[in-house]
Amino acid sequence: MAPEALSRRGHGLWPMLVLFALLLVSLSFMSDATHNSERFGRLYSLLLLTNAAGLVVLTALIGSNLYWLVVQYRTKAAGARLTARLVRMFVLLAVLPVSLVYYFSIQFLNKGIDTWFDVEIESSLQDALELSRAAFDVRLRNLLHQTQALAAELTEVPSPLAPLSLFDLRVRSGARELTLMGGDGRIIAASGLEEKEIVPDRPSQSVLAQVRQGQPYVGLDPAGDEGLVARAVVPVPAARPTDELRILQALYDIPERLGEKAANVEQAFERYRKLAYLREPLKQSYTLTLSVVLLLSLLSAVWGAFYAARRLVAPIRDLAEGTRAVAEGDYSKQLSAAGSDELGFLVQSFNVMTRRLARTRDEARRSQQQVEGQRAYLETLLGSLSSGVISLSPEGRLRTVNDAAGEILGVDFSEWREAAFDDLVREHPFLEPIADAVETHAAAGTRHWSAEITLFGQKGRQVLILRAARLPGDGQRPGGQVIVFDDVTTLIQAQRDAAWG
């Protein structure tokens, strides 16, 4: 993928929110798997890889934003420096508190897990388990002695009468079930069978073999949903050496509450041993989970810094570009609306300013065109006159000179545009009478005046009739003058010739 496309995708808000939500869901599953030992081994690695992939994508998007920020900073793009400053400030504001929380969380986590595995707790659980087992051992020994006493009472009882004796013994001893068997495991008589039971519960062959060797057996066996039962199997003493070996089995109910307490102690000790085995893996998994949360928080904060800085700087960047365009003379620049806040007000004010500048420029352009048209009209009009016309500014500079003036005076005025009239007189001294007349009437403040002067220039003796008027000024400052003159030398000579003739 091209960097530009990656950058554009990294600028969108919704894709990042979706990615952030997916990472949060994955982290929640990851935390749940840490608490559940069965899910720990099955899901933890998969969730870790999923979060790692999401963090890699987030890092790539941040790298894209950083790359383009560096490019804009080096090219001195509008708003790049302000964006970099805001990103740096936002990142610092996010990193410092998150890092402090992460550090103290790790410390608290490690110390908390260590307290779970305190030596006193382990010793207490071990003592409770041993105490439970000792209590059961005492009870089982008592039941074994009781069963041996019952077997002794069956010594003189023949096998055909055994059922009646077993019933009396069971009622007197409180046993759940009594079974008299032969040495080969054959059932002779039984008492206390449940309605659903057809044959009594037999001991295993290993137990029978142990009893046949003269060693009694006692132990706990599960009884399905009914909890635990104590099984005692002892040999029945023989009245005569030639009598057949008989075996008595007694089943005793264990109180449900006692069984539950013993089972709870056993389960608690097993859970503790499992946790003790997972002590270091738990530390590592919790630390890793917190580290992933830290990275997610930091990377999200960094991306959020880029996004917020870009949103904040966008109107300012547009204003800078618009100001640059206005400075270059482009008054048609209009910025897009930036909301109703102060930045939006600045953007609106800029748009109003550029529209007014554009109107002012257009009006000035139209006025200039009108002035140029009037000037062209005036120059055309002056060019068609046979009289010479010269206009002077208040500072005494040449402003307008028609072609007739150059022809009458024999001076090329094209080189003297906007030049001082005094400099022209110094260059052409024969024009001093005109300069003297202008200065004299200007000093007197005469608004309209006329005079007849004689010049001795390149065309010889010339008699000129001057007519001048003061131009209107702009208030306190006086205006210039316009001088109109005609060469009457030929006319005067003709009049003289006519007079002498």
C-alpha positions in Angstrom: 0.0 0.0 0.0 1.3 3.4 -0.9 2.2 5.7 2.0 -0.4 8.3 0.8 -3.2 5.8 0.9 -2.1 4.5 4.3 -1.9 8.0 5.6 -5.4 8.8 4.3 -6.8 5.7 5.9 -5.0 6.5 9.1 -6.7 9.9 9.2 -10.2 8.5 9.5 -11.9 8.4 12.9 -14.3 5.5 12.5 -11.7 2.9 11.3 -9.6 3.7 14.3 -12.6 3.5 16.7 -13.5 0.1 15.3 -9.9 -1.1 15.6 -9.7 0.2 19.2 -13.0 -1.5 20.1 -11.8 -4.8 18.7 -8.5 -4.5 20.7 -10.5 -3.8 23.9 -12.7 -6.9 23.3 -9.6 -9.0 22.6 -8.0 -7.6 25.8 -11.0 -8.4 27.9 -11.0 -12.0 26.6 -7.3 -12.1 27.3 -7.8 -11.0 30.9 -10.6 -13.6 31.3 -8.4 -16.3 29.9 -5.7 -15.3 32.5 -8.2 -16.0 35.3 -9.4 -19.3 33.9 -6.8 -22.0 33.9 -8.6 -24.1 31.3 -8.8 -21.2 28.8 -5.4 -20.0 29.7 -3.5 -22.5 27.6 -6.1 -22.7 24.9 -6.9 -19.0 24.1 -4.1 -16.9 25.6 -1.6 -17.4 22.8 -4.2 -16.7 20.1 -5.5 -13.6 21.9 -1.9 -12.4 22.4 -1.2 -12.8 18.7 -4.4 -11.0 17.8 -3.6 -8.0 20.0 0.0 -8.0 18.7 -1.4 -7.8 15.1 -3.7 -5.0 16.1 -0.9 -3.1 17.8 1.3 -3.5 14.7 -1.5 -2.0 12.5 -1.9 0.9 14.9 1.9 1.4 14.9 2.0 1.4 11.1 -0.8 4.1 11.0 1.1 6.2 13.5 4.3 5.8 11.5 2.4 7.0 8.4 1.2 10.1 10.3 4.7 10.8 11.6 6.3 10.4 8.2 3.9 12.9 6.6 4.3 15.3 9.5 8.1 15.2 9.0 7.7 15.7 5.3 5.4 18.7 5.9 7.8 20.1 8.5 10.8 19.9 6.2 8.9 21.5 3.3 7.7 24.2 5.7 4.0 23.5 5.0 1.4 25.7 6.6 0.6 24.5 10.1 3.3 21.8 10.2 5.2 23.4 13.1 2.1 24.0 15.1 0.9 20.4 14.5 4.3 19.0 15.7 4.1 21.2 18.8 0.6 20.1 19.6 1.4 16.4 19.0 4.5 16.6 21.3 2.4 18.2 24.0 -0.5 15.7 23.8 1.9 12.8 23.8 3.7 14.0 26.9 0.4 14.6 28.7 -0.6 11.0 27.9 2.7 9.1 28.4 3.6 10.5 31.9 0.4 9.5 33.8 -0.1 6.2 31.9 3.5 5.2 32.7 3.1 6.0 36.4 -0.1 4.0 36.5 1.7 1.1 34.7 4.7 1.1 37.1 2.6 1.1 40.3 0.2 -1.5 38.8 3.1 -3.9 38.1 4.5 -3.4 41.6 1.1 -4.0 43.2 0.5 -7.0 41.0 3.7 -8.7 41.8 3.3 -8.1 45.6 -0.3 -9.2 45.5 0.5 -12.5 43.8 3.3 -13.1 46.3 0.8 -12.6 49.1 -1.4 -15.3 47.6 1.4 -17.8 48.2 2.3 -16.9 51.7 4.1 -19.7 53.6 1.6 -19.4 56.5 -1.3 -19.9 54.0 0.3 -23.0 52.5 1.0 -24.4 56.0 -2.5 -23.7 57.1 -4.0 -25.5 54.1 -1.6 -28.4 54.6 -2.6 -28.7 58.3 -6.3 -28.5 57.4 -5.8 -31.3 54.9 -3.9 -33.5 57.4 -6.4 -32.8 60.1 -9.2 -33.8 57.8 -7.4 -37.0 56.8 -6.6 -37.7 60.5 -10.3 -37.3 61.5 -11.3 -39.7 58.7 -8.5 -42.2 59.8 -9.8 -42.2 63.4 -13.4 -42.7 62.2 -12.3 -45.5 59.8 -10.4 -47.3 62.6 -13.4 -47.1 64.9 -15.6 -48.5 62.1 -13.0 -51.3 61.5 -13.0 -52.3 65.2 -16.8 -52.2 65.2 -16.9 -54.5 62.1 -14.4 -56.9 63.7 -16.6 -57.1 66.7 -19.6 -57.9 64.5 -17.6 -60.6 62.7 -16.8 -62.1 66.1 -20.5 -62.4 66.9 -20.9 -64.4 63.7 -18.4 -67.0 64.7 -20.9 -69.5 66.1 -23.7 -68.6 63.7 -24.1 -71.2 60.9 -24.5 -69.9 57.4 -28.2 -70.8 57.0 -29.1 -68.6 60.0 -26.8 -65.8 59.0 -29.5 -63.6 57.4 -31.3 -63.1 60.7 -28.1 -62.4 62.6 -27.0 -59.9 59.9 -30.3 -58.0 60.2 -29.9 -57.7 64.0 -26.2 -56.7 63.7 -27.0 -54.1 61.1 -29.7 -52.5 63.1 -27.6 -52.5 66.2 -24.5 -51.1 64.5 -26.2 -48.6 62.3 -24.4 -50.0 59.2 -25.9 -49.2 55.8 -25.3 -52.7 54.5 -23.8 -56.0 55.8 -22.7 -58.8 53.5 -21.4 -62.3 54.5 -19.3 -63.9 51.8 -17.3 -67.1 51.4 -13.6 -67.1 50.9 -14.0 -67.2 47.2 -16.3 -64.1 47.2 -19.5 -66.1 47.0 -22.3 -64.2 48.8 -23.8 -66.2 51.6 -26.2 -63.6 53.1 -26.8 -59.8 53.0 -28.8 -57.3 54.8 -29.7 -53.6 54.0 -30.0 -53.8 50.3 -31.8 -50.9 48.6 -34.9 -51.6 46.5 -33.0 -50.9 43.3 -30.1 -53.1 44.2 -30.4 -56.8 43.2 -27.0 -58.0 44.6 -24.9 -56.3 47.3 -21.9 -54.2 46.5 -18.9 -56.6 46.4 -15.3 -55.6 47.2 -12.6 -55.8 44.6 -10.5 -58.9 44.1 -7.5 -57.2 45.6 -9.4 -56.4 48.8 -10.6 -60.1 49.0 -7.1 -61.3 48.5 -5.8 -59.0 51.3 -8.6 -60.3 53.7 -7.9 -63.9 52.8 -4.3 -63.4 54.0 -5.7 -62.3 57.4 -5.3 -58.5 56.9 -8.6 -56.5 57.3 -9.4 -53.6 55.0 -11.0 -50.3 55.6 -11.4 -47.3 53.2 -13.6 -44.7 51.6 -15.4 -45.3 48.4 -17.6 -42.9 46.4 -21.3 -43.7 46.4 -22.5 -41.8 43.4 -24.7 -38.8 44.2 -24.9 -39.9 47.8 -21.4 -38.9 48.8 -18.9 -41.2 50.4 -19.3 -44.6 52.2 -16.8 -46.3 54.5 -16.1 -49.9 53.4 -14.8 -52.4 56.1 -13.9 -56.0 55.1 -12.7 -58.4 57.8 -12.4 -62.2 58.1 -15.0 -63.9 60.4 -13.1 -65.9 63.1 -13.7 -69.7 62.6 -15.1 -71.7 65.5 -13.1 -74.8 64.4 -10.0 -75.0 62.3 -11.9 -77.0 59.7 -14.6 -74.4 59.2 -14.8 -72.6 55.8 -13.3 -69.1 55.7 -16.0 -66.5 55.7 -15.7 -62.7 55.1 -17.9 -59.9 56.5 -18.2 -56.6 54.6 -19.8 -53.6 56.2 -20.8 -50.3 54.5 -21.2 -47.2 56.7 -22.6 -43.9 55.6 -20.3 -40.9 56.0 -22.2 -37.8 57.1 -22.8 -35.5 54.1 -21.6 -32.4 55.9 -18.4 -34.1 56.9 -17.8 -35.4 53.4 -18.4 -31.9 51.9 -16.0 -30.3 54.3 -13.3 -32.8 53.6 -13.9 -32.4 49.8 -13.8 -28.6 50.1 -10.5 -28.8 52.0 -9.1 -31.2 49.4 -10.3 -29.0 46.5 -8.9 -25.9 48.1 -5.5 -27.5 48.6 -5.5 -28.7 45.0 -6.4 -25.2 43.7 -3.7 -23.8 45.8 -1.1 -26.3 44.4 -2.3 -25.4 40.9 -1.9 -21.7 41.5 1.5 -22.3 43.1 2.5 -24.1 40.0 1.3 -21.2 37.9 2.8 -18.5 40.1 5.5 -17.3 37.7 3.4 -17.8 34.6 0.6 -15.8 36.3 3.0 -13.0 37.0 4.3 -13.1 33.4 0.8 -13.2 31.9 -0.6 -10.4 34.0 2.5 -8.3 33.3 2.2 -9.0 29.6 -1.5 -8.2 29.6 -0.8 -4.9 31.4 2.0 -4.2 28.9 -0.3 -4.7 26.0 -2.9 -2.4 27.7 -0.1 0.1 28.2 0.9 -0.1 24.5 -2.7 0.2 23.4 -3.2 3.2 25.6 0.0 4.9 24.5 -0.5 4.2 20.8 -4.1 5.2 20.9 -3.1 8.4 22.7 -0.4 9.1 20.1 -2.9 8.6 17.3 -5.4 10.7 19.1 -2.8 13.4 19.4 -2.2 13.4 15.7 -5.9 13.4 15.0 -6.7 16.2 17.5 -3.7 18.3 16.4 -4.7 17.9 12.8 -8.3 18.9 13.5 -7.2 21.9 15.6 -4.6 23.1 13.1 -6.7 22.6 10.0 -8.5 26.0 10.2 -5.3 27.7 11.1 -3.5 26.1 8.2 -6.3 27.2 5.9 -6.0 30.7 7.3 -2.3 30.7 6.7 -2.7 29.5 3.1 -5.5 32.0 2.5 -3.4 34.9 3.9 -0.5 33.8 1.6 -2.9 33.8 -1.3 -4.2 37.3 -0.4 -0.6 38.5 -0.1 0.0 37.3 -3.6 -3.0 39.2 -4.9 -5.6 36.3 -5.1 -8.7 37.8 -3.4 -11.0 35.1 -4.6 -9.8 32.7 -1.9 -12.7 31.4 0.2 -12.2 29.0 3.2 -14.6 26.2 4.1 -16.6 26.7 7.3 -14.8 25.5 10.5 -17.7 25.3 13.0 -19.2 27.9 15.3 -16.3 28.4 17.7 -13.6 31.2 17.7 -11.7 29.5 14.8 -14.9 29.4 12.8 -15.5 33.1 13.5 -11.9 33.8 12.2 -12.6 31.8 9.0 -15.9 33.7 8.4 -14.1 37.0 9.1 -11.4 36.0 6.6 -14.0 35.2 3.9 -15.8 38.5 4.5 -12.4 40.4 4.3 -11.4 38.7 1.0 -14.8 39.4 -0.5 -14.5 43.1 0.5 -10.9 43.2 -0.9 -12.1 41.6 -4.1 -14.9 44.2 -4.4 -12.5 47.1 -3.6 -10.0 45.7 -6.2 -12.6 45.5 -8.8 -13.8 49.0 -8.1 -10.2 50.3 -8.1 -9.7 48.5 -11.4 -12.8 50.0 -12.9 -11.8 53.4 -11.6 -8.4 53.0 -13.1 -9.9 52.0 -16.4 -12.1 55.1 -16.3 -9.1 57.3 -15.5 -7.1 55.7 -18.3 -10.0 56.2 -20.6 -10.3 59.8 -19.6 -6.6 60.3 -20.0 -6.6 58.7 -23.4 -9.6 61.0 -24.3 -7.7 64.0 -23.0 -4.5 63.1 -24.8 -6.5 62.6 -28.0 -8.2 65.9 -27.5 -5.0 67.7 -26.7 -3.3 66.1 -29.6 -5.9 67.6 -32.0 -5.4 71.1 -30.7 -3.1 73.6 -32.6 -2.3 75.4 -29.4 0.4 74.2 -27.1 -0.7 72.8 -23.7 1.5 72.2 -20.7 0.2 71.2 -17.3 2.4 71.4 -14.1 2.0 69.6 -10.8 2.0 71.6 -7.5 5.7 70.6 -7.3 6.4 72.1 -10.7 6.8 68.9 -12.6 5.6 68.3 -16.1 2.4 66.2 -16.2 0.8 66.7 -19.6 2.4 68.1 -22.8 0.7 67.8 -26.2 2.4 67.5 -29.5 1.6 71.1 -30.5 3.7 72.4 -27.6 6.7 70.5 -28.8 6.2 71.7 -32.3 5.8 75.4 -31.3 8.8 75.4 -28.8 11.0 73.0 -30.9 11.6 70.8 -27.8 11.2 66.9 -27.7 9.1 66.5 -24.5 9.1 62.7 -24.7 12.3 62.7 -22.6 10.9 65.0 -20.0 7.9 63.2 -18.8 7.4 63.9 -15.0 10.6 65.9 -15.0 10.9 69.2 -13.1 10.1 72.3 -15.3 13.2 74.0 -13.8 15.4 71.2 -15.1 13.8 71.7 -18.6 14.5 75.4 -18.4 18.1 74.8 -17.4 18.5 72.5 -20.4 16.7 75.0 -22.7 17.4 78.5 -21.4 15.3 80.2 -24.1 12.3 79.0 -22.1 13.1 81.2 -19.1 10.4 83.9 -20.0 7.8 81.2 -19.7 9.2 80.1 -16.3 9.4 83.7 -15.1 5.8 84.4 -16.0 4.6 81.2 -14.3 6.6 81.9 -11.1 5.4 85.5 -11.0 1.7 84.7 -11.2 2.1 81.7 -8.9 3.7 83.8 -6.2 0.9 86.4 -6.6 -1.7 83.7 -6.3 -3.4 84.6 -9.6 -5.9 82.0 -10.6 -6.2 83.1 -14.2 -3.7 85.1 -16.1 -2.4 85.8 -19.7 0.7 87.3 -21.1 2.6 87.9 -24.3 6.3 86.9 -24.3 9.1 86.7 -26.8 11.4 83.8 -27.1 14.6 83.4 -29.0 15.0 79.8 -29.5 15.8 77.2 -32.2 13.2 78.7 -34.5 14.5 82.2 -34.0 12.3 85.0 -32.6 8.9 83.8 -31.5 6.0 85.8 -30.0 3.8 83.7 -27.8 0.4 84.5 -26.2 0.2 82.6 -22.8 -3.1 81.9 -21.0 -2.8 80.0 -17.7 -5.2 78.9 -15.0 -4.7 77.3 -11.6 -6.0 73.8 -11.2 -8.2 73.0 -8.1 -6.3 71.4 -5.2 -7.3 68.8 -2.6 -8.1 71.0 0.3 -5.1 72.5 2.1 -2.7 71.7 -0.8 -2.8 74.0 -3.9 -3.3 72.5 -7.3 -1.0 72.7 -10.3 -1.3 74.9 -13.4 -2.3 74.5 -17.0 -0.7 76.7 -19.6 -2.0 77.2 -23.1 0.0 79.2 -25.6 -0.1 80.1 -29.3 2.6 81.2 -31.6 1.5 84.6 -33.0 4.7 85.5 -34.6 3.4 85.1 -38.2 0.2 87.0 -37.3 2.1 90.0 -35.9 4.4 90.0 -38.9 1.4 90.0 -41.2 -0.2 92.8 -39.3 3.0 94.8 -39.5 3.4 94.1 -43.2 -0.1 95.2 -43.8 0.4 98.4 -41.8 3.6 99.3 -43.7 2.0 98.4 -47.0 
